[in-house]
Amino acid sequence: MKALLASLLLLACSVQSAELQVIQGDARRTWSSAELLNHPQARDIEIPDDAAYKRSMYYRAVPISVLLDRIAPGDHLQAVALDGFAAELPAATLLATQGARAWLAVEDERQPWPALAKGKPSAGPFYLVWSNPAASQIGPEQWPYQVATIRQLAPVTQRFPALLPAADANADVQAGFAVYQKNCMACHRLNGAGDAEFGPDLNLPHNPTEYFTGDFLRQYIRDPQSLRRWPQGRMPGFSETVLPSAELERLIAYLRHMAQRKGSTNL
């Protein structure tokens, strides 16, 4: 009997063990999964085309806005995952109640989510998901899973001047910088600048535009495994739907431009 009670106690503790840090300026709040699952605004939601699972999924979730009471639409946030993935997110998109809406899905360890792939964990314990993502052009890099921390930060342009193109760079390069922030920065650094600890630097020691010739860089971005078959490869392919051809060309224009600005601090 004592052994049974001890086991039940351990189970109860484990259900509440997952914690999310929300840092807003000088304020810091820790939310347990148990608190969030029982939050007054928690809802059972369906995500018809889940970015991580590639199918319809059902979650217990809270609107992310209710956890960001000190955040204004003009602020900037970052969601950091357990593996170092760091998604840059404008607060206005997270706070929106019309169009695309951001939810924090919370995994209940008594009803765990499926593994993301064979031999891999689930997307839990916390996963930022979107209802109606197409309304705000939400890309797959804005669906961070295994989230550990959500924190308020200065905008990317202020934190990392080494990412900035030259002031006289043309419009395609400037637009490509925005594409880079949305689609690449969650996994990669460039010129050593960025918070991601997931993928390699895209300018040091060499920029991909320097060693991919012809259309191979475009092919690699669209379908990495078609060029480098590697079972452990984690880079997703960026389809035409996610990254239209015009945006892909702007991204390559930005990378090619930055190949001439290795280590630049733009100060």
N, C-alpha and C positions, 0 to 999 in steps of 0.2 A: 504493500500500500504506500509506504513512504517513497519507494522508488518511483511509483506511478505519479505521485504528487510532485516529486522532483522533476520528472520528465515534463509534466504539464507546465511547471513553472519555467523551465528552460525554454519550452515552446513559446510561451507567452512573451518572454523576454526577447526571443529572436524575432517575433513578429514586429516588435517595436524597435528593432535595432537599427534599421536604416534611417539615416538622418540627412536632411537637406539644409545647407547653409544659404541664407539670403542676406546679402550685405548691401546696404543702401547708405552711402556716405559713412557716417560714424556709427550707424545703427547696424546691429547684427542680430539675426533671429535664426534659431535652429528649429526646424520642424521635423518631427518624427513621422514615419509613414503612418503610424496609428492615428496621430492627430489629423493628418490630412485625409485619411480614409473616412474619418468621422467628422470632417469639417462641415459646418452648416450649409456651405454652398457646394459640397461635393455632389456630383451627379454621375449616373451611369450613361456613358456616351458611346456612340458608334462612329468610328473613323472608316469610311468606306474604302479608301485607297491609302492605306498606311505606308509611309515612306520606308520604314525599316522592315516590315514584314511582307510588304508587297501584296497585301490582301486586306479584306475587311477585318477590323479588330474592334473589340469591345473593351472599354476601360472604366474604372472608377477614377474620376478626375475632378480637379477644381480649376476654375478659371484662373489663369496665371495672374491676372490683374489683382485678385484679392490678396496676393502675397506681396504686392508691390505698392503698398499704401503711401510710401514717401516718394514715389517716382512720378515725374511729369512727362508729358509726351515728347518733349525735346531732349530728354535724357538718353543715355546709351547704356546698354547692358551686355553682359557676356555670360553665357552658360558654359560651365567647364565640366567635362565628363571625367569619369574615373581613369580613362586611358589617355588623357591629355588633350582630347578634342576640345576646341574652344570656339563656340559659335558666337559671332558678333551680331547683336540684335538691337535695332532701334526700338526705343521704348514705345513710340507711337503705335507700332504694329502690335506689340504685346498687349497694349492697353485697349485696343480697338474692340468695340462691341458690335460693330457692323462689318459685313464682309468676312474676311478670314478672322477666325478667333482662336487665340492660343489657350491651350489647356495643359495643366501638369497632370499627366497620368501617373497614378501611384499603384505600384505592385503590392498586392496582398500576399505575403509569403504562404498563407494558408491555401491560396489559389494562384500559384505562380504562373507567369506568362510563359509561352513556349520559348525555346532557345532560338536565337537568331539564325543559327545554322548548326550543323552537326559539330559537336565538340565546343560550342560557344555558349556563353550565358544568355540570358534573356535581355531585353531592353531596359529592365528595371535596375534599381528600384524606382527611379523617377525618369520620366520620358516626356519631353515637350512635344505635344502633338497639336494638329491644327484641324479645325472644321472649316470647310470651304476654302482651302488654301489657294485655289486658283484666283480667287477674288483679289488677292494682294500679291500674286506672283511669288508665293512662298516656294523656295527651292529646297531640295533634299538636305542641304547643309544647315538649314534652319529647323531641322527636326532632331536636335541632339538627344541621345538616349544615354542611359547610365549616368545621368546628371548628378553631380555632387554639390555644386555651388552655382548660385546665380548672384552676380555682383554688378553694382553700378560702377562704371568707369567713364573716363573722358573719351570722346570720340577717337576713332582710329587715327585720324589725321593729326591729332594733338599728341597721342601717345607714341606714334611711330613715324617720325618725319622721314626716316630712311626708306619708307615705302612710297613717298610722294614722287610723282613724275616731275620733270623740269617744268618751271613756270610757263615756258613757251611751248610745251608739248601740244600737239594737235588734239582736236576734239576726240578722235578715235582712241588715242592713248589715255586721255582723261576719263573717257567712258569705260575703257578697259580696266582702269584702276577700280571703278565701282564694281565691275564684274568680278574682279579678283577678290575684293572684300566679301562679296556674297557667296562665291563658290569655292574659293581656294584657301582663304585665310583660316578657316576652322581647323585645317590639318597642317598647313605649311607656314613656314616663315620665309621671309625674303630679305636679303641683306642682313640676316640675323635678327630682323625685327618681327615681332609678333609674340603671342602667348602660347601658340599651339606647340605640343610636344608629340605629335603624331606622325607627321611625314617629314621628308627632307626639305632643306632650304631650296628655294627655287631660283636663287641667283649665285649662291656661293657653294662650292667653288665655281660651278658652271651653271649657266642658265639653259633650260631645255631647248631654247631656240638656237643654241650654239651646237648642239649635238644631234638634234632631230632634223633631218634634211627632208626636202620635198613636203609631202603631205603626212609624214609619219607622226608629227606632233598632233595634228588634228585627229588622226586615227587613234592615237594613244589616249587622248582626252575622251573621245567617244566610246572606246572599248579597250581599256588597258590590257586585258587578257588576250586580245587578238594580236598584240604586238609582243608582249612579254608574258608567256604563260607561266604563272607562278602561283601555286596553290595557296601560299600565305599572303598573296597580294591583297591589300585592303582598299585600294583606290577604286571608287565606283566609276562606272561609265556615265558620261553626261549626254543624255539623248538630246535630240533636236527639240523635244518638248521642254526639257529643263534648261537647255542652253541653246537657244536659236543660233543659226549660222552667223548672223550679224554680230551677236554678242561674242561668239567664239572668236571671230576675227578681231574684235576689239581687245579681247583678252590677250591674244597672241601679239597684237600691236603693243600692248602695255609691257608684256614680258620682253619683247625684242628691244623696246626702249630702255627697260631697266637693265638689260645686259650691258649697256654702256654706262651704267651708274652703280657699279659694284661698290658696296660699302658706303654709298653716299649718305650723308646725314641731312642734306638739304638745309643746313642751318646758315 
